[in-house]
Amino acid sequence: MFLQKLFYKSQPYSIFFLDAIGASISLIVLLIVIIPFQSFFGMPMIVLYQLGVLALIMFTFSSLCFYWKPKHWKPFLLGVIFGNLTYCGVSMYFLIENWNVIQPLGAFYIIWEKFVILAIVAYEIVLLKK
């Protein structure tokens, strides 16, 4: 109910809130699950920290866009889309680059996360075209 009211009152800015939540989930999973259990995922720690920094940047940018609610919001949404696609590309690069050390659980997580992010990007593109 609260989220429904928040999204209704904050249109079209609620997409920034959704993106901020997604980036925070990525960051929390990296910090609380993947980094402490790095050996089960196999991705080198430096890569995990780099992905964490990217997720933090995306969280900050999306949160600020939601908070400030810029009048001309579409360029900011384009920035979010670019950031999400960059995060996907960078993490897929790291997956391929470290394929020989990554564990199946790590590969599964990275690929699954990309499907989620790309689904959000598809929705963001629909909003951008309105």
PyRosetta script that sets phi, psi and omega in degrees:
from pyrosetta import init, pose_from_sequence

init()
pose = pose_from_sequence("MFLQKLFYKSQPYSIFFLDAIGASISLIVLLIVIIPFQSFFGMPMIVLYQLGVLALIMFTFSSLCFYWKPKHWKPFLLGVIFGNLTYCGVSMYFLIENWNVIQPLGAFYIIWEKFVILAIVAYEIVLLKK")
pose.set_psi(1, -46.7)
pose.set_omega(1, 179.4)
pose.set_phi(2, -61.7)
pose.set_psi(2, -47.2)
pose.set_omega(2, -179.2)
pose.set_phi(3, -64.3)
pose.set_psi(3, -37.3)
pose.set_omega(3, 179.4)
pose.set_phi(4, -62.2)
pose.set_psi(4, -44.6)
pose.set_omega(4, 177.4)
pose.set_phi(5, -64.7)
pose.set_psi(5, -41.8)
pose.set_omega(5, 179.8)
pose.set_phi(6, -60.8)
pose.set_psi(6, -46.7)
pose.set_omega(6, -179.9)
pose.set_phi(7, -65.7)
pose.set_psi(7, -39.8)
pose.set_omega(7, -179.0)
pose.set_phi(8, -65.5)
pose.set_psi(8, -45.2)
pose.set_omega(8, -178.7)
pose.set_phi(9, -70.5)
pose.set_psi(9, -24.7)
pose.set_omega(9, -171.3)
pose.set_phi(10, -106.7)
pose.set_psi(10, 17.0)
pose.set_omega(10, 179.2)
pose.set_phi(11, -66.9)
pose.set_psi(11, 138.8)
pose.set_omega(11, -3.0)
pose.set_phi(12, -89.7)
pose.set_psi(12, 12.2)
pose.set_omega(12, -172.9)
pose.set_phi(13, -75.7)
pose.set_psi(13, -11.4)
pose.set_omega(13, -178.8)
pose.set_phi(14, -62.5)
pose.set_psi(14, -23.7)
pose.set_omega(14, 177.9)
pose.set_phi(15, -64.0)
pose.set_psi(15, -32.6)
pose.set_omega(15, 177.0)
pose.set_phi(16, -67.7)
pose.set_psi(16, -37.1)
pose.set_omega(16, 176.6)
pose.set_phi(17, -64.3)
pose.set_psi(17, -46.5)
pose.set_omega(17, 178.1)
pose.set_phi(18, -58.2)
pose.set_psi(18, -44.3)
pose.set_omega(18, -179.7)
pose.set_phi(19, -66.5)
pose.set_psi(19, -39.1)
pose.set_omega(19, 177.6)
pose.set_phi(20, -63.0)
pose.set_psi(20, -40.4)
pose.set_omega(20, 177.5)
pose.set_phi(21, -62.4)
pose.set_psi(21, -45.2)
pose.set_omega(21, 179.3)
pose.set_phi(22, -61.0)
pose.set_psi(22, -44.1)
pose.set_omega(22, 179.1)
pose.set_phi(23, -65.4)
pose.set_psi(23, -38.2)
pose.set_omega(23, 179.1)
pose.set_phi(24, -67.6)
pose.set_psi(24, -36.4)
pose.set_omega(24, 176.6)
pose.set_phi(25, -63.9)
pose.set_psi(25, -44.5)
pose.set_omega(25, 177.4)
pose.set_phi(26, -58.1)
pose.set_psi(26, -45.3)
pose.set_omega(26, -179.1)
pose.set_phi(27, -65.3)
pose.set_psi(27, -44.7)
pose.set_omega(27, -179.7)
pose.set_phi(28, -63.7)
pose.set_psi(28, -43.6)
pose.set_omega(28, 178.4)
pose.set_phi(29, -62.2)
pose.set_psi(29, -41.6)
pose.set_omega(29, 177.5)
pose.set_phi(30, -60.8)
pose.set_psi(30, -47.7)
pose.set_omega(30, -174.4)
pose.set_phi(31, -74.4)
pose.set_psi(31, -36.7)
pose.set_omega(31, -172.3)
pose.set_phi(32, -97.7)
pose.set_psi(32, -27.1)
pose.set_omega(32, -176.0)
pose.set_phi(33, -112.7)
pose.set_psi(33, -57.2)
pose.set_omega(33, -169.0)
pose.set_phi(34, -72.7)
pose.set_psi(34, -47.4)
pose.set_omega(34, -178.8)
pose.set_phi(35, -63.4)
pose.set_psi(35, -48.4)
pose.set_omega(35, 179.1)
pose.set_phi(36, -63.1)
pose.set_psi(36, -28.0)
pose.set_omega(36, -178.8)
pose.set_phi(37, -114.5)
pose.set_psi(37, 39.1)
pose.set_omega(37, -175.5)
pose.set_phi(38, -53.7)
pose.set_psi(38, -35.9)
pose.set_omega(38, -177.6)
pose.set_phi(39, -64.9)
pose.set_psi(39, -26.1)
pose.set_omega(39, 177.7)
pose.set_phi(40, -78.9)
pose.set_psi(40, -20.6)
pose.set_omega(40, -178.2)
pose.set_phi(41, -102.2)
pose.set_psi(41, -33.8)
pose.set_omega(41, 173.4)
pose.set_phi(42, 86.8)
pose.set_psi(42, -12.1)
pose.set_omega(42, -179.8)
pose.set_phi(43, -72.8)
pose.set_psi(43, 134.1)
pose.set_omega(43, 179.2)
pose.set_phi(44, -57.7)
pose.set_psi(44, 145.9)
pose.set_omega(44, -176.5)
pose.set_phi(45, -58.3)
pose.set_psi(45, -40.5)
pose.set_omega(45, -178.7)
pose.set_phi(46, -60.4)
pose.set_psi(46, -37.5)
pose.set_omega(46, 178.3)
pose.set_phi(47, -66.8)
pose.set_psi(47, -42.4)
pose.set_omega(47, 179.9)
pose.set_phi(48, -62.5)
pose.set_psi(48, -40.3)
pose.set_omega(48, 177.8)
pose.set_phi(49, -66.4)
pose.set_psi(49, -39.0)
pose.set_omega(49, 178.4)
pose.set_phi(50, -64.4)
pose.set_psi(50, -42.5)
pose.set_omega(50, 176.7)
pose.set_phi(51, -64.3)
pose.set_psi(51, -36.0)
pose.set_omega(51, 176.8)
pose.set_phi(52, -63.2)
pose.set_psi(52, -40.1)
pose.set_omega(52, 177.9)
pose.set_phi(53, -64.3)
pose.set_psi(53, -42.9)
pose.set_omega(53, 177.8)
pose.set_phi(54, -61.9)
pose.set_psi(54, -42.9)
pose.set_omega(54, 178.6)
pose.set_phi(55, -63.8)
pose.set_psi(55, -38.7)
pose.set_omega(55, 178.3)
pose.set_phi(56, -64.6)
pose.set_psi(56, -41.8)
pose.set_omega(56, 177.5)
pose.set_phi(57, -61.4)
pose.set_psi(57, -45.1)
pose.set_omega(57, 179.9)
pose.set_phi(58, -64.6)
pose.set_psi(58, -41.1)
pose.set_omega(58, 177.6)
pose.set_phi(59, -60.5)
pose.set_psi(59, -46.8)
pose.set_omega(59, -177.9)
pose.set_phi(60, -63.6)
pose.set_psi(60, -47.6)
pose.set_omega(60, -178.5)
pose.set_phi(61, -61.9)
pose.set_psi(61, -48.4)
pose.set_omega(61, -178.6)
pose.set_phi(62, -65.1)
pose.set_psi(62, -40.0)
pose.set_omega(62, 178.6)
pose.set_phi(63, -63.4)
pose.set_psi(63, -43.0)
pose.set_omega(63, 179.3)
pose.set_phi(64, -65.7)
pose.set_psi(64, -38.3)
pose.set_omega(64, 176.7)
pose.set_phi(65, -63.6)
pose.set_psi(65, -40.2)
pose.set_omega(65, 178.4)
pose.set_phi(66, -66.9)
pose.set_psi(66, -41.5)
pose.set_omega(66, -178.0)
pose.set_phi(67, -69.2)
pose.set_psi(67, -46.6)
pose.set_omega(67, -175.8)
pose.set_phi(68, -79.0)
pose.set_psi(68, -26.2)
pose.set_omega(68, -179.7)
pose.set_phi(69, 48.4)
pose.set_psi(69, 66.5)
pose.set_omega(69, -178.4)
pose.set_phi(70, -61.5)
pose.set_psi(70, 141.4)
pose.set_omega(70, -177.8)
pose.set_phi(71, -58.9)
pose.set_psi(71, -46.1)
pose.set_omega(71, 177.2)
pose.set_phi(72, -97.5)
pose.set_psi(72, 84.8)
pose.set_omega(72, -170.5)
pose.set_phi(73, -83.9)
pose.set_psi(73, -20.0)
pose.set_omega(73, -174.4)
pose.set_phi(74, -63.1)
pose.set_psi(74, -40.7)
pose.set_omega(74, 175.8)
pose.set_phi(75, -61.2)
pose.set_psi(75, -33.4)
pose.set_omega(75, 178.4)
pose.set_phi(76, -70.2)
pose.set_psi(76, -38.6)
pose.set_omega(76, 176.2)
pose.set_phi(77, -65.3)
pose.set_psi(77, -37.2)
pose.set_omega(77, 175.5)
pose.set_phi(78, -61.5)
pose.set_psi(78, -38.0)
pose.set_omega(78, 176.0)
pose.set_phi(79, -63.9)
pose.set_psi(79, -39.8)
pose.set_omega(79, 177.7)
pose.set_phi(80, -64.9)
pose.set_psi(80, -43.8)
pose.set_omega(80, 178.6)
pose.set_phi(81, -60.7)
pose.set_psi(81, -46.7)
pose.set_omega(81, 178.4)
pose.set_phi(82, -59.9)
pose.set_psi(82, -43.2)
pose.set_omega(82, 179.2)
pose.set_phi(83, -63.4)
pose.set_psi(83, -42.9)
pose.set_omega(83, 179.1)
pose.set_phi(84, -64.2)
pose.set_psi(84, -43.5)
pose.set_omega(84, 179.0)
pose.set_phi(85, -66.5)
pose.set_psi(85, -35.6)
pose.set_omega(85, 175.9)
pose.set_phi(86, -63.8)
pose.set_psi(86, -45.5)
pose.set_omega(86, 178.1)
pose.set_phi(87, -58.4)
pose.set_psi(87, -43.8)
pose.set_omega(87, 178.9)
pose.set_phi(88, -62.7)
pose.set_psi(88, -46.3)
pose.set_omega(88, -179.2)
pose.set_phi(89, -63.6)
pose.set_psi(89, -44.2)
pose.set_omega(89, -179.8)
pose.set_phi(90, -64.7)
pose.set_psi(90, -45.0)
pose.set_omega(90, -178.5)
pose.set_phi(91, -68.1)
pose.set_psi(91, -35.0)
pose.set_omega(91, 176.2)
pose.set_phi(92, -68.7)
pose.set_psi(92, -36.8)
pose.set_omega(92, 174.6)
pose.set_phi(93, -59.3)
pose.set_psi(93, -47.5)
pose.set_omega(93, 179.4)
pose.set_phi(94, -63.2)
pose.set_psi(94, -36.3)
pose.set_omega(94, 177.3)
pose.set_phi(95, -61.3)
pose.set_psi(95, -48.6)
pose.set_omega(95, -179.4)
pose.set_phi(96, -66.9)
pose.set_psi(96, -43.9)
pose.set_omega(96, -178.4)
pose.set_phi(97, -61.9)
pose.set_psi(97, -32.5)
pose.set_omega(97, -176.6)
pose.set_phi(98, -109.8)
pose.set_psi(98, 21.3)
pose.set_omega(98, -175.4)
pose.set_phi(99, -55.2)
pose.set_psi(99, -34.2)
pose.set_omega(99, -177.1)
pose.set_phi(100, -72.3)
pose.set_psi(100, -15.5)
pose.set_omega(100, -179.7)
pose.set_phi(101, -115.5)
pose.set_psi(101, -15.0)
pose.set_omega(101, -176.2)
pose.set_phi(102, -73.5)
pose.set_psi(102, 142.4)
pose.set_omega(102, 178.3)
pose.set_phi(103, -86.5)
pose.set_psi(103, 159.0)
pose.set_omega(103, 178.5)
pose.set_phi(104, -54.9)
pose.set_psi(104, -38.3)
pose.set_omega(104, 178.6)
pose.set_phi(105, -63.0)
pose.set_psi(105, -39.5)
pose.set_omega(105, 178.3)
pose.set_phi(106, -65.9)
pose.set_psi(106, -43.6)
pose.set_omega(106, 178.5)
pose.set_phi(107, -63.8)
pose.set_psi(107, -43.3)
pose.set_omega(107, 179.2)
pose.set_phi(108, -59.8)
pose.set_psi(108, -47.3)
pose.set_omega(108, -178.4)
pose.set_phi(109, -61.0)
pose.set_psi(109, -47.8)
pose.set_omega(109, -176.7)
pose.set_phi(110, -63.6)
pose.set_psi(110, -44.1)
pose.set_omega(110, -179.3)
pose.set_phi(111, -67.6)
pose.set_psi(111, -43.5)
pose.set_omega(111, 179.3)
pose.set_phi(112, -60.8)
pose.set_psi(112, -43.9)
pose.set_omega(112, -179.8)
pose.set_phi(113, -61.5)
pose.set_psi(113, -35.7)
pose.set_omega(113, 179.0)
pose.set_phi(114, -65.5)
pose.set_psi(114, -39.2)
pose.set_omega(114, 177.2)
pose.set_phi(115, -61.1)
pose.set_psi(115, -42.1)
pose.set_omega(115, 179.6)
pose.set_phi(116, -64.7)
pose.set_psi(116, -48.1)
pose.set_omega(116, -178.5)
pose.set_phi(117, -63.6)
pose.set_psi(117, -42.7)
pose.set_omega(117, -179.9)
pose.set_phi(118, -65.8)
pose.set_psi(118, -31.1)
pose.set_omega(118, 175.0)
pose.set_phi(119, -66.3)
pose.set_psi(119, -41.4)
pose.set_omega(119, 177.1)
pose.set_phi(120, -65.2)
pose.set_psi(120, -41.5)
pose.set_omega(120, 177.8)
pose.set_phi(121, -60.9)
pose.set_psi(121, -41.1)
pose.set_omega(121, 178.3)
pose.set_phi(122, -59.7)
pose.set_psi(122, -42.9)
pose.set_omega(122, 177.5)
pose.set_phi(123, -64.8)
pose.set_psi(123, -41.0)
pose.set_omega(123, 179.0)
pose.set_phi(124, -62.8)
pose.set_psi(124, -38.1)
pose.set_omega(124, 178.6)
pose.set_phi(125, -65.6)
pose.set_psi(125, -40.0)
pose.set_omega(125, 176.4)
pose.set_phi(126, -59.5)
pose.set_psi(126, -45.8)
pose.set_omega(126, 178.8)
pose.set_phi(127, -64.3)
pose.set_psi(127, -37.5)
pose.set_omega(127, -179.6)
pose.set_phi(128, -63.1)
pose.set_psi(128, -34.3)
pose.set_omega(128, -177.9)
pose.set_phi(129, -79.2)
pose.set_psi(129, -12.9)
pose.set_omega(129, -179.5)
pose.set_phi(130, -72.9)
pose.dump_pdb("model.pdb")
